[in-house]
Amino acid sequence: MIGFAKSFLKKYLPRKVLKKAVPLYAEIKYALNGGEYKGANVYCSCCDKSFGRFKTLDIDPLNHNYDFFKYTRLDVICPYCGSWSRHRVLADYLEKHINTMDSKMLIFAIPRAYITYFQRNKQKYLSADYYNRMADVKADIQELPYRDNEFDFISCDHVLEHVPDDTKALSELRRIVKPGGVVAISVPIMSCLKKTYEDGSVVSPEDRWREFGQADHLRVYGMDFIDKLHAVGFNVEIIDGFTLDERIVPTMAASEDDYNKLFICKK
């Protein structure tokens, strides 16, 4: 019933109403289902709440060429705002390194956890997405409608694996960020791959699930991802979740190359 109501409201409510409804939705959902998570063993930097444990990530591994979901059935999802480990890493980074109140910020594919974070901190931001109705702007990341050097901070969280020309998208991100500004990027990476794997002949949802781990993914990034970032002119720093706030470290997923790492890119 809750799932049906959520889908109906996301489809028909005006965007501004949807964004304002996020905290109310979180409160109602947690009031109905949050009893088993009460406690103070883990902390979420997105909603600034503590819990006895996080929700279990429980995904059917299906049939993949790679062990995409070797971290399934781990307690990694915030039961209040829905954050995953990578969302909490970014929230912690923003708290420590970005003057968000004075920054012009652009957030791609904004999840509910980030909306929660920005609303509780009363921070202004612009969101962009090609499909999501909650975004402020419908935009193709490969051809962005913004001026050069326009933004102080940009978040690109698990977007590039969906984009046909990810090199063009990265070049656009570099074009619109200010000198000295930050583009924070995260992507799913397989540490067993030295080189990113993509194959344009893989087009069916079933084949993409098998080859890339998700029906709308176009590639699997390997350990050469940082070379891609350097190739478009970024200077790159890697933020490892295990080196962050001691309150955050116990809540990291077990992944070494995906959910715990944030690529901080500057020009």
C-alpha positions in Angstrom: 0.0 0.0 0.0 2.8 2.4 0.9 4.6 1.6 -2.3 1.5 2.3 -4.4 0.9 5.6 -2.7 4.5 6.6 -3.2 4.4 5.8 -6.9 1.1 7.7 -7.3 2.2 10.8 -5.5 5.6 10.9 -7.4 3.7 10.7 -10.7 1.0 13.3 -10.1 2.0 15.8 -7.4 3.7 19.0 -8.5 7.5 19.0 -8.2 7.6 21.7 -5.5 5.0 19.8 -3.4 7.0 16.6 -3.8 10.2 18.1 -2.5 8.5 19.6 0.5 6.8 16.3 1.3 10.1 14.4 1.6 10.5 15.0 5.4 6.8 14.1 6.0 7.1 10.9 4.0 10.2 10.0 6.0 8.5 10.7 9.3 5.4 8.6 8.4 7.4 5.7 7.0 9.7 5.6 10.0 6.8 5.9 12.5 5.2 2.8 10.8 8.3 0.7 10.3 11.1 2.1 12.4 10.6 0.4 15.7 13.1 -2.4 15.1 15.9 0.2 14.3 15.7 2.2 17.5 19.0 2.6 19.3 22.3 4.5 18.9 24.8 2.1 17.4 25.0 3.7 14.0 24.7 7.2 12.7 23.5 8.8 9.5 25.1 12.1 8.4 22.3 12.8 5.9 19.4 13.0 8.4 21.5 13.5 11.5 19.9 10.6 13.3 21.2 7.5 15.2 19.8 4.0 15.1 20.3 0.5 16.6 21.2 -0.7 13.1 20.6 0.2 9.4 18.2 -1.6 7.1 19.5 -4.6 5.3 20.4 -4.3 1.6 18.6 -7.3 0.3 18.9 -7.6 -3.5 18.5 -10.8 -5.6 22.0 -11.4 -7.1 20.4 -12.8 -10.3 22.9 -14.1 -12.9 25.9 -11.7 -13.4 29.3 -12.2 -14.9 30.7 -10.3 -11.9 30.0 -10.5 -8.2 28.0 -7.2 -8.3 26.1 -7.9 -5.1 28.7 -9.6 -3.0 27.7 -6.9 -0.4 24.0 -7.8 -0.3 22.3 -8.6 2.9 24.5 -6.1 4.8 22.9 -3.4 7.1 23.7 -0.3 5.1 20.5 1.6 4.4 19.2 4.4 6.7 15.7 3.5 7.8 14.7 7.2 8.0 16.1 9.0 4.9 17.1 6.0 2.8 20.8 7.0 2.5 23.4 4.4 1.4 27.1 4.5 2.5 28.1 6.7 -0.4 25.5 9.3 0.5 26.8 9.5 4.0 30.3 9.9 2.8 29.3 12.9 0.7 27.3 14.5 3.5 30.3 14.1 5.8 32.6 15.7 3.1 30.2 18.6 2.7 30.1 19.3 6.4 33.9 19.4 6.6 35.1 20.9 3.3 32.4 22.9 1.5 30.9 26.3 2.6 27.5 25.3 1.3 25.7 28.4 2.4 27.7 30.6 0.0 28.2 28.1 -2.8 26.2 27.7 -6.0 25.4 23.9 -6.0 24.2 21.6 -8.7 23.1 18.0 -7.7 22.5 15.4 -10.4 20.0 12.5 -9.9 19.3 13.8 -6.3 18.3 11.0 -3.9 15.9 11.4 -1.0 18.8 11.3 1.4 20.4 14.5 -0.2 17.1 16.3 -0.2 16.8 15.5 3.5 20.4 16.7 4.1 19.9 20.0 2.3 16.5 20.7 3.8 17.6 20.1 7.4 20.6 22.5 6.8 18.4 25.1 5.0 20.8 25.1 2.1 19.9 26.2 -1.4 20.8 24.0 -4.4 19.7 23.3 -8.0 19.0 19.7 -9.0 19.1 18.3 -12.5 18.0 15.0 -14.1 16.8 13.8 -17.4 14.0 11.6 -16.1 13.2 12.4 -12.4 10.3 14.8 -11.9 11.6 16.0 -8.6 14.6 17.7 -10.3 14.5 21.4 -10.8 15.8 21.2 -14.3 15.5 18.5 -17.0 19.0 18.3 -18.4 21.2 16.0 -20.5 24.5 15.8 -18.7 26.2 15.3 -22.1 25.0 18.8 -23.2 24.3 21.0 -20.2 22.4 24.3 -20.4 24.8 26.2 -18.1 27.6 28.8 -18.6 31.3 28.0 -18.2 32.5 28.3 -14.6 29.0 28.6 -13.1 29.0 26.3 -10.1 31.1 26.0 -6.9 30.0 22.5 -6.2 28.6 19.7 -8.3 27.5 16.2 -7.2 27.4 13.4 -9.8 26.4 10.3 -7.9 26.0 7.0 -9.8 25.1 8.8 -13.1 27.9 8.2 -15.5 27.3 4.5 -15.9 23.9 5.4 -17.4 25.3 7.9 -19.9 26.1 6.9 -23.6 29.1 9.3 -23.8 30.6 9.5 -20.3 33.7 11.3 -21.5 31.5 14.1 -23.0 29.6 14.2 -19.7 32.8 14.6 -17.7 34.0 17.4 -20.0 30.7 19.2 -19.5 31.1 18.9 -15.7 34.6 20.3 -15.9 33.4 23.2 -18.1 30.6 24.4 -15.8 32.5 24.1 -12.4 34.4 27.1 -11.3 38.2 27.1 -11.0 38.9 25.8 -7.5 35.3 24.4 -7.3 34.6 20.7 -6.7 32.9 18.0 -8.7 32.2 15.0 -6.4 31.8 11.9 -8.4 30.9 8.3 -7.5 30.4 5.3 -9.8 30.0 1.6 -9.4 33.5 0.1 -9.8 34.7 -3.5 -10.0 38.2 -3.8 -8.5 38.7 -7.1 -10.4 38.7 -5.1 -13.7 41.8 -3.1 -14.7 39.9 -1.6 -17.6 36.4 -0.4 -17.9 34.2 -2.9 -19.7 31.5 -1.7 -22.2 29.9 -3.3 -25.2 27.5 -1.4 -27.5 26.0 -4.6 -28.7 24.6 -5.4 -25.2 21.2 -3.8 -25.4 18.5 -6.0 -23.8 17.6 -5.5 -20.1 18.4 -9.2 -19.4 21.9 -8.9 -21.1 22.6 -5.6 -19.3 21.8 -7.2 -16.0 24.2 -10.0 -16.7 27.0 -7.9 -18.2 26.7 -4.6 -16.3 24.7 -5.4 -13.2 21.6 -3.3 -13.9 19.2 -3.0 -16.8 20.0 0.6 -17.5 23.8 0.5 -17.0 25.9 0.8 -20.1 29.3 -0.2 -18.7 31.2 -1.6 -15.7 33.9 0.8 -14.5 37.3 -0.7 -13.8 40.3 0.6 -11.9 41.1 2.9 -14.9 38.3 5.2 -13.9 40.7 7.7 -12.4 42.5 7.9 -15.7 39.2 8.9 -17.3 39.0 11.8 -14.9 42.6 12.9 -15.5 42.1 12.7 -19.3 39.4 15.5 -19.3 41.7 17.7 -17.2 40.6 17.1 -13.6 42.9 17.0 -10.6 41.6 14.2 -8.5 41.6 13.4 -4.8 40.0 10.1 -3.5 38.1 10.4 -0.3 37.8 7.0 1.5 34.9 6.6 3.8 37.0 4.7 6.3 39.1 7.8 7.0 36.1 10.0 7.8 34.3 10.9 11.0 34.5 8.0 13.5 30.7 8.1 13.7 30.5 7.4 10.0 33.1 4.6 9.7 31.1 1.9 11.4 28.3 2.5 9.0 30.2 1.9 5.8 29.4 -0.9 3.4 32.1 -3.5 2.8 32.8 -2.4 -0.7 36.4 -1.3 -1.3 35.9 0.6 -4.6 32.3 1.7 -4.8 30.2 2.9 -1.8 33.0 4.1 0.3 35.0 6.1 -2.2 34.3 9.6 -3.5 36.3 11.1 -6.4 36.9 14.8 -5.6 37.6 16.5 -8.9 38.9 20.1 -9.4 40.2 22.1 -12.4 
